[in-house]
């Protein structure tokens, strides 16, 4: 069951089938050989009747039943019509991925200010550049492919502001040395940025955006080690689009509702606790990818193989991978997870990022709740994003806290790890589709 119009998720996102011939995006992807191999395998099994692939099906709830699970989805293949679908199975694998984690700043709600993932989704999904003069900011290596992709489409990337410093990797050299492929990938992006003369500014952040009907400029500043803007380093840059990203937050809606145990991760997110075969604490329920720890596409594919072997073993079926190959996959997963942990430690959220905010800065955009209101709620005793929500409505709007939740948590919570609230409806659906369940 896939919400996309084609398999591949966010990483291997492509334009719709009818537009692929006129929107070339092959150069924006990595690992296309593996993608095509996996896609061809799925297609072959589907034609033989061994696979029921449901594309454009959005799962809004999953519940436990006596003999397994019931998955509730809406079929949007003939949008705007929605058709309610209920599928049942004794075992369930959830691989819902992650989304951009955002930190608010003055002006982040202006038109033209997007997430880094949003910029890349426009490029990969439609060959569209959000602007002609773009500034990027945040932290983490995801800034680099987005900058390179925009530049390849003729966009002037005026600056890439990286809040961390490259020296942070010197404290965790082992995982980087054991993953030479990451070196090669990073070197490729570095060459692309040099070729397009894109300036990369370490320990620098976009601290505000200005404009009217649309963003017209950003203010950047050098950061002290704790993330406070260094006085006197502020600089204004004219832009017509901005992309900002502070890592990712796992999409845990279905898994939290199903009752899975969570555990802490190095990047400040709560993630699903799994065993070495990607089994959750709920019998018959498995997960793979960012839901058990943000680590990128290569790790997600490897975890998917481990989860598949666990499903086969628990069902009494013969394994696909021989013992030697299975051991190699587990070893690769361990190496990728070590790299992901080092990445999180080298690119943390700046502790003093909230010093960028004025009391008037909007934090929850859906309900228009400002930083000052949230600070007042904390002073009144709110100690996490759930209590702030009860006092201020932050997180009660259209996105249900997905956009503002991590930031509200950072502003109010005494503990560092962000654990999302339970959402019984994981994606919006029409009342008509809900009523169809009674039929």
DRENVEXTOR-287190 format. One record per residue (C-alpha): x, y, z; residue in three letters; residue number from 1. Coordinates in steps of 0.001 Angstrom, whole numbers, plus 524288, in hexadecimal, padded with zeros to 5 digits. Layout:
N
X,Y,Z,ala,NUM
...
//
This chain:
439
80000,80000,80000,unk,1
80707,80C36,7FB34,unk,2
8025C,81A45,7FBC4,unk,3
80AB5,81DCD,7EFFB,unk,4
806BA,81D3C,7E1C2,unk,5
812A6,81489,7DF7E,unk,6
81B81,80C61,7E81E,unk,7
827EE,81282,7ED44,unk,8
82392,81B32,7F854,unk,9
8298B,8288F,7FAB1,unk,10
83761,8248A,7F729,unk,11
833E9,81EE2,7E9E1,unk,12
82912,8288E,7E6FF,unk,13
8262E,82A26,7D875,unk,14
81CDE,8324E,7D03A,unk,15
80FEE,82BCA,7CCA0,unk,16
810E9,82188,7C1DC,unk,17
80AA9,82A48,7B78F,unk,18
814B7,8350E,7B9FB,unk,19
8217A,82D9E,7BB96,unk,20
82562,82EEE,7AD5F,unk,21
824EE,83DD0,7ADF6,unk,22
829F5,83FC1,7BBDD,unk,23
83791,839C3,7BCDF,unk,24
83B56,83746,7CB16,unk,25
84453,82B79,7CA04,unk,26
85035,833AB,7CD94,unk,27
849FC,8373F,7DA9F,unk,28
849B3,8293B,7DF80,unk,29
85381,82010,7E5B9,unk,30
852E5,81154,7E55A,unk,31
84A55,810C7,7D93F,unk,32
84F84,8035E,7D5A0,unk,33
84A4C,7FDE4,7E25A,unk,34
83D8F,8054A,7E0BA,unk,35
83B3E,7FFB4,7D327,unk,36
83ECA,7F1F0,7D7CC,unk,37
83541,7F2BA,7E333,unk,38
82A8E,7F895,7DA9D,unk,39
82C22,7EDFF,7D04B,unk,40
82B72,7E373,7DAB9,unk,41
81EDB,7E933,7E02C,unk,42
81913,7EA41,7D28D,unk,43
81C68,7DC20,7CF7D,unk,44
8163D,7D6FD,7DC04,unk,45
80A5D,7DF99,7D9F1,unk,46
80839,7DA0D,7CC46,unk,47
8092D,7CC37,7D1BF,unk,48
7FECF,7CF3A,7DBF7,unk,49
80854,7CE1B,7E754,unk,50
80740,7DC66,7EB0F,unk,51
7FBAF,7E590,7EC87,unk,52
8019B,7F31D,7EB0A,unk,53
7F858,7FE18,7EF16,unk,54
7FDA8,80B4A,7EAAC,unk,55
7F769,81850,7EE3A,unk,56
7F1A4,8121A,7FA6E,unk,57
7F329,81A99,80689,unk,58
7F2B0,81350,8136A,unk,59
7EBCA,81B3E,81DE1,unk,60
7EB18,810EC,8289A,unk,61
7EFBE,8034E,82C27,unk,62
7EA11,7FB95,8377A,unk,63
7EC7F,7EE74,83DBF,unk,64
7E286,7E3AB,83C54,unk,65
7E1FB,7D621,8426B,unk,66
7E882,7CF97,836D3,unk,67
7F14E,7DABD,8325A,unk,68
7EF4E,7E86F,82D6C,unk,69
7E549,7F09D,82621,unk,70
7EAEA,7FB6A,81D9E,unk,71
7E1AC,80691,81A32,unk,72
7E502,80E3A,80DF2,unk,73
7DEE6,81718,803D6,unk,74
7E09D,81435,7F567,unk,75
7E38F,8210A,7EE63,unk,76
7E676,81B87,7E0E7,unk,77
7DAB7,822E1,7DB8F,unk,78
7DC7F,82F84,7E341,unk,79
7D559,83736,7E806,unk,80
7CD07,82B31,7EA69,unk,81
7D123,82369,7F663,unk,82
7CD84,81538,7F874,unk,83
7CEA8,80F01,805DC,unk,84
7D6C7,8027D,8062E,unk,85
7D908,7F8FA,8115E,unk,86
7E393,7EE94,80FEA,unk,87
7E63E,7E3F5,819E8,unk,88
7F25F,7DBB2,81C19,unk,89
7F89E,7D3C1,82704,unk,90
80557,7DB69,825A3,unk,91
8081C,7E998,822A8,unk,92
8146B,7F0F6,81EAC,unk,93
813F8,7FFB9,82075,unk,94
81DDE,807E3,818EB,unk,95
81867,815A7,81964,unk,96
82566,81CF3,818AB,unk,97
827C2,82A90,81DFB,unk,98
8257D,838D3,81AF9,unk,99
82D6A,84564,81C41,unk,100
82F93,84A30,82A16,unk,101
82E08,858EC,82AAD,unk,102
83252,86381,83424,unk,103
82AA8,87032,83304,unk,104
83101,87D65,83119,unk,105
82B6E,88AEF,82E70,unk,106
825A2,88AB2,820C7,unk,107
82590,87BEB,81EE2,unk,108
81706,87C95,81BC2,unk,109
81916,88534,80FCC,unk,110
81598,87FA4,80263,unk,111
8220F,87AC1,7FC14,unk,112
827C3,87511,8089B,unk,113
8279E,86637,8074B,unk,114
82D9A,85A66,80D97,unk,115
839A8,85490,8074D,unk,116
831C3,8485D,80449,unk,117
8273E,850B3,7FE0E,unk,118
8311D,856C3,7F4CE,unk,119
8361C,8495A,7F0E8,unk,120
82866,843D4,7EF70,unk,121
82526,84E95,7E5BF,unk,122
83179,84B7C,7DE18,unk,123
82FE0,83CBA,7DDF6,unk,124
82123,83C4E,7DCCC,unk,125
81F1B,846E8,7D2CB,unk,126
82C0C,84C8F,7CE3B,unk,127
8283A,8594D,7D4E0,unk,128
83186,862E9,7DB6A,unk,129
82B1A,86AC9,7E63B,unk,130
832B3,8770E,7E2AF,unk,131
83DE3,87C88,7DAB6,unk,132
845E5,881A4,7E633,unk,133
84585,87870,7F1D0,unk,134
84BCD,877EA,7FF48,unk,135
84CD6,86B0F,806BD,unk,136
84EC3,8696B,8154C,unk,137
84E23,85FBC,8207B,unk,138
85718,85465,82352,unk,139
85AE3,8473A,81DBE,unk,140
85FBE,841EA,810AF,unk,141
85234,8427B,80A8A,unk,142
854F7,850CE,807A5,unk,143
85F4A,84CD2,7FDB9,unk,144
85782,844AF,7F3DA,unk,145
84C89,84EA5,7F414,unk,146
85634,8599E,7F13F,unk,147
85C79,851B1,7E65A,unk,148
84F37,84E0F,7E098,unk,149
84A82,85C1C,7E069,unk,150
85724,860E6,7DA4B,unk,151
85634,85670,7CFC7,unk,152
848FF,85C39,7CC03,unk,153
84E9C,869DB,7CA6C,unk,154
84AFE,86F1F,7D7D1,unk,155
8546F,87891,7DE59,unk,156
856CF,872D3,7EBD0,unk,157
85BD1,87EEF,7F2C2,unk,158
85FF5,8783E,7FF5B,unk,159
85F7F,86B8C,806EC,unk,160
85F65,86E4A,81591,unk,161
863BA,8627C,81D93,unk,162
861B8,86462,82C2F,unk,163
86BA9,859F1,82FC8,unk,164
87A4B,85A42,82D89,unk,165
88189,84FC2,825A4,unk,166
88AC6,84DED,83120,unk,167
87FA5,84751,83871,unk,168
88234,83B23,8303C,unk,169
88FDB,83A13,83616,unk,170
88984,8359F,842C2,unk,171
88312,82A1C,83BBC,unk,172
88C76,825F0,830DF,unk,173
88A58,81736,831B9,unk,174
87CE2,8160D,82B4B,unk,175
8810E,81F4B,8207E,unk,176
88D65,81792,81DA0,unk,177
88599,80AD8,81D55,unk,178
87C2B,81058,81336,unk,179
884B7,8145A,80792,unk,180
878AA,815A1,7FF12,unk,181
87495,8215C,80735,unk,182
881CD,82799,80487,unk,183
88005,825D8,7F5E5,unk,184
87232,82B2B,7F62C,unk,185
87654,83702,7FE2C,unk,186
881CE,83999,7F532,unk,187
878C2,83968,7E979,unk,188
86FFD,843B4,7EF8E,unk,189
87BC5,84BE8,7F37A,unk,190
8808D,84BF6,7E56C,unk,191
87307,84FA9,7E084,unk,192
87240,85B08,7EA0B,unk,193
87FDA,85F92,7E63B,unk,194
87C7C,85EA5,7D7D4,unk,195
87090,8673B,7D9CB,unk,196
877E9,87034,7E343,unk,197
86E23,86E34,7EE33,unk,198
8733E,8739F,7FB22,unk,199
871D1,86A98,806DE,unk,200
87276,871AB,813E1,unk,201
8751F,868E9,81FB7,unk,202
86FD0,86C71,82D28,unk,203
86655,87601,826C9,unk,204
85789,87665,826B5,unk,205
84C2B,87D45,8204B,unk,206
84682,8848F,82BFD,unk,207
83BA1,88C38,82550,unk,208
834BC,88E71,81864,unk,209
82E85,89AEE,8135D,unk,210
82487,89DF3,808FA,unk,211
81664,8A174,80643,unk,212
80E6F,89936,7FCEC,unk,213
81A70,89080,7FBBB,unk,214
827CB,88F1E,801F0,unk,215
8317F,898F6,7FC75,unk,216
83D55,8978A,8055B,unk,217
84328,88FF7,810B4,unk,218
84BFF,893E0,81BBF,unk,219
8570A,88A80,81EEE,unk,220
86072,88AC5,82A5E,unk,221
86C24,88349,82F6F,unk,222
8692F,87AE2,83B4D,unk,223
87024,8793A,84829,unk,224
87288,86B18,84C82,unk,225
86535,86A97,85337,unk,226
85E26,86FCE,8473B,unk,227
85C09,87DEF,84B49,unk,228
85DEA,88807,84069,unk,229
86B3A,88E60,841AD,unk,230
86916,89D23,8431C,unk,231
86DE1,8A517,837AC,unk,232
86DFB,899CE,82DDB,unk,233
86032,89BD4,828A6,unk,234
85F30,89CFB,819E9,unk,235
85381,89F22,81100,unk,236
8526A,89795,80422,unk,237
84816,899AE,7F9A4,unk,238
840D3,88D4C,7F591,unk,239
833ED,8890A,7EFAA,unk,240
83359,87BB4,7F647,unk,241
838E5,87550,80277,unk,242
83AC8,86720,80680,unk,243
83D0F,86350,814A3,unk,244
83ED3,85601,81B05,unk,245
8433F,8512D,8285A,unk,246
8436A,842B2,825F9,unk,247
83747,83A3A,8261D,unk,248
82C74,835AB,82F2E,unk,249
827B0,82791,82DB0,unk,250
81985,825B3,82975,unk,251
814BE,81D97,83505,unk,252
8060D,81FEA,8349D,unk,253
801F7,811EC,83174,unk,254
80C0E,80B99,83A44,unk,255
80915,813FF,8462F,unk,256
7FA97,8112D,844AF,unk,257
7FD66,80296,843CE,unk,258
80477,8035B,850F5,unk,259
812A0,80103,84D04,unk,260
81CFA,803C3,8573E,unk,261
825B8,80F48,853E8,unk,262
833EE,811FC,856E6,unk,263
83CDA,81DEB,85644,unk,264
845CA,820D1,84ACC,unk,265
851CB,82976,8499F,unk,266
84AF8,833AB,84134,unk,267
84105,8375E,84BA6,unk,268
835C1,82F43,84644,unk,269
82E8B,82416,84C93,unk,270
82EB1,8185C,84357,unk,271
8289E,80ADB,84363,unk,272
82FF1,80097,84B20,unk,273
83328,7F4AC,842B5,unk,274
83AE4,7E823,84414,unk,275
8458D,7E3DB,83AA5,unk,276
83B1B,7DF4A,8311E,unk,277
8334C,7EC1E,83137,unk,278
82880,7E653,839B9,unk,279
82174,7F037,8423E,unk,280
81C58,7ED21,84FE2,unk,281
80F15,7E9C3,849DD,unk,282
80E17,7DBBF,844FF,unk,283
80CFC,7DB07,83635,unk,284
810B3,7E953,83450,unk,285
81D69,7ED5D,82DAD,unk,286
8234A,7FA33,82969,unk,287
82E89,7FE96,820BF,unk,288
834D6,80B69,81D02,unk,289
83452,81867,82412,unk,290
829EE,813DE,82DB2,unk,291
83447,80BFF,834FF,unk,292
83E88,816B0,8339F,unk,293
84170,820BA,8290D,unk,294
84C9E,81B50,820EF,unk,295
849FB,81D60,8127A,unk,296
84567,8155F,806EF,unk,297
85059,80B48,806C3,unk,298
84DBD,8079C,814E8,unk,299
83F17,80725,81276,unk,300
840C1,7FD5C,80760,unk,301
8497F,7F4BF,80FC8,unk,302
83FEF,7F52C,81B1C,unk,303
83521,7F18F,811B3,unk,304
83CA0,7E532,80E32,unk,305
83E2A,7E1C2,81CA0,unk,306
82FAD,7E425,81F12,unk,307
82C15,7DB84,8137E,unk,308
83452,7D065,818D1,unk,309
82DB0,7D1E8,8260E,unk,310
82026,7D152,81FCA,unk,311
823F5,7C4D2,818B1,unk,312
829DC,7BEAA,824D4,unk,313
81E31,7C219,82D61,unk,314
814EA,7BCD4,82313,unk,315
81C17,7AFDE,82214,unk,316
82086,7B29D,81423,unk,317
82DDD,7AFFB,80E52,unk,318
837B0,7BB3F,80F10,unk,319
83BE9,7C28F,802EB,unk,320
84979,7C639,807B1,unk,321
8532D,7BBA1,80B11,unk,322
859FE,7BCDB,81850,unk,323
86660,7C2F2,812D0,unk,324
85ECE,7CD2E,80B27,unk,325
85601,7D00C,816D1,unk,326
861F9,7D22E,81F5F,unk,327
86769,7DB94,81538,unk,328
85AB4,7E353,8152B,unk,329
85AD6,7E434,82403,unk,330
868EB,7E8BF,823C3,unk,331
86596,7F333,819BD,unk,332
85A05,7F7A5,821FF,unk,333
862E2,7F900,82DDD,unk,334
86C90,80132,82617,unk,335
861E3,809EE,82092,unk,336
85BD1,80BE3,82DF8,unk,337
868FC,80F94,833B2,unk,338
86A8C,819A2,828E7,unk,339
85CD9,81EF1,82B62,unk,340
85FF0,82091,839CF,unk,341
86CB4,827A0,836C3,unk,342
8655F,8303B,82D1C,unk,343
85B59,833E8,83774,unk,344
86607,83742,84141,unk,345
86D99,83F59,8374F,unk,346
8617D,846D4,832B7,unk,347
8593E,84982,83ED4,unk,348
84EBF,853BB,84060,unk,349
855B1,85FC7,845F6,unk,350
85222,8605D,85479,unk,351
84FC5,86F10,8542C,unk,352
847F4,86F84,8477B,unk,353
83C48,8755D,84EA5,unk,354
8443D,881D7,8509C,unk,355
84153,884C3,84239,unk,356
832E3,8862B,84564,unk,357
82BAD,89260,8495A,unk,358
81F74,890DF,85194,unk,359
8179A,89454,8455A,unk,360
81D80,88959,83D18,unk,361
812F0,87FC0,838EF,unk,362
81650,871DD,83D21,unk,363
80993,86AA1,83A58,unk,364
8059A,86FB9,82CFD,unk,365
7F883,868B2,82C45,unk,366
7F367,86EE6,838D3,unk,367
7FC32,87B03,83863,unk,368
8021D,878A1,845D0,unk,369
80E1C,88104,84871,unk,370
81AAB,87E1D,84FBB,unk,371
816AF,887AD,85A59,unk,372
80A0D,88046,85CEF,unk,373
81167,87367,85DBF,unk,374
81B6C,87958,86709,unk,375
81043,87E20,86F8E,unk,376
80A62,87073,86FA3,unk,377
81756,86AF3,8741D,unk,378
81808,8751C,87EE4,unk,379
80A83,87099,88321,unk,380
80F73,862A2,88495,unk,381
80E39,85C37,87732,unk,382
8198B,852B0,87611,unk,383
8178F,84C8C,8688F,unk,384
810C4,84ED1,85B9F,unk,385
80475,847BC,86014,unk,386
80224,8511C,86B5E,unk,387
80572,85CD0,862DE,unk,388
7FB35,857E4,85951,unk,389
7F0F2,85795,86413,unk,390
7F411,86583,86849,unk,391
7F68F,86C1C,85B2C,unk,392
7F0EF,863B1,84FF3,unk,393
7FEAB,86210,84A5E,unk,394
7FE0B,85570,8427A,unk,395
7EF33,85513,84120,unk,396
7EEA6,859C2,83310,unk,397
7EF1A,85364,825A6,unk,398
7FC90,84D28,8273C,unk,399
7F960,84814,834EB,unk,400
80686,84C67,83A2A,unk,401
80EE4,845B6,82FEF,unk,402
81503,852A2,82BEB,unk,403
815D9,85986,8390D,unk,404
8162B,84E14,842A2,unk,405
824F9,84C70,843C1,unk,406
826F3,85B27,84526,unk,407
81C46,85CA6,84F54,unk,408
82243,8514C,856BE,unk,409
82FB5,857A2,85689,unk,410
82A11,8647C,85B6C,unk,411
82270,85E57,86693,unk,412
8281E,8513D,86A6E,unk,413
831D1,84E2C,87500,unk,414
83619,841A0,86E3C,unk,415
83C8D,8419B,860F5,unk,416
8360F,83657,85999,unk,417
829DE,83998,851B9,unk,418
81F19,82F60,85256,unk,419
81395,8326A,84954,unk,420
805C8,8328E,84E79,unk,421
7FC8D,82791,84AC8,unk,422
7F484,82AD8,83EB6,unk,423
7E931,82196,83C41,unk,424
7E79F,826E5,82E6B,unk,425
7F4E6,826AD,827D2,unk,426
7F101,82DE0,81B67,unk,427
7E52C,83652,8180C,unk,428
7D9AD,82F5D,811B9,unk,429
7CC31,83386,80D6D,unk,430
7C002,83112,81584,unk,431
7BAAB,829DC,809A7,unk,432
7C5BA,81FF0,80A0B,unk,433
7C3F3,81E6F,818B1,unk,434
7B565,81C35,816FB,unk,435
7B82D,811A8,80CD0,unk,436
7BD6F,80917,817B3,unk,437
7AF74,806E8,81C5D,unk,438
7AC34,800B3,80F46,unk,439
//
